[in-house]
Amino acid sequence: MYDVSFLELVSRYAADKHLRPKSVSTYTAVVRLFRRYLGHEAYPSMVTRPMVIEWRTAIIRTPARPDGITEASWNNYVRHLKALYNFGIKHQLIACAHNPFLEVSVKQPKAPKKSLQPLQIRYAREVLEVCRRFETAYDECSKIHPAWFWQVLMETFFYTGIRLNQLLHIQAGDVNLKKRIFRASAAGSKTHSESILPIPDGLYPHLYTLIVAAHNSGFKRQDQLFNVNRFSHRHRRTDMDTWQVEHFFQVLSEMTGCKLSPHRFRHFLGTSLMESPERNIHLTQNILNHTDIRTTMEYVHPDVEAMRRALNARPPV
């Protein structure tokens, strides 16, 4: 039996599971936090269940420690570390027999998913349109530049609910304007599955603008389509990354006074589809690329007015 270090354990686990770089970074970050608490000289085999409970007590949010991590964050740490220990114990890489991260998760509050209101979306569109008109009229960079590109990106999130990482993996050749479909590859998918999605009528003119601009800029079929760096006087990176998209939404949120993000657009779409009288849960599942229909069911919210009518309809006593 070996007794590997935490970093060696992550390395071997990543190689065995053929993890994506982003997943490796997530595991490494969780391990780094745990080692910071334990001391960098600690080995996985030295960890006991009481030590894990002490760590949980030290970092989780409580009324006395409101700046601690949330229950959801703790459970996320547990999932990653439990998987590492299961792998290490199974392959005799850790000199211990029991996983100290078993049954240490906590119950977390079931808060509604953070979504958007139609008025907030309309205001965001108005802000972007003002920026676009400014750049067209004065041939200068606005606070959001190039505004036309960010309009296309935001409308893509609005109409498709696509995950950020999957959008960043869309290539120029993945969009077929003639058939009005686009391919969301498995490369950026959280569920490791490729899907073919329709281009809704409202999104078509925006994607048409992007495709024409990409063609004029000499894009090849395998080039990253949503790449602000190819259209901007301000950006100088080779590929567009998560940080650039998050920074755009941060600036837009400051300008509109409401929190906007790709995930909130995704939740807005899911809620809208499931509130529609013609709702089809299996279509919604396919559009959002959920592997488990229970995830899609989370977008079914109780109708308060319907509950009120049911209560009012009770016969008097």
Salt bridges, closest charged atoms under 4 A:
GLU8 OE2 - ARG12 NE 2.76
ASP16 OD2 - LYS17 NZ 3.99
GLU71 OE1 - ARG61 NH2 3.27
GLU129 OE2 - ARG132 NH2 2.64
GLU129 OE2 - ARG133 NE 3.01
GLU135 OE2 - HIS145 ND1 2.81
GLU155 OE2 - ARG125 NE 2.77
ASP174 OD1 - ARG183 NH2 2.88
GLU194 OE1 - ARG183 NH1 2.92
ASP201 OD1 - ARG180 NH1 3.50
ASP223 OD2 - ARG230 NH1 3.48
ASP241 OD2 - ARG237 NH1 2.34
ASP292 OD2 - ARG294 NH2 2.69
GLU298 OE1 - LYS113 NZ 2.92
GLU305 OE2 - ARG308 NH2 2.95
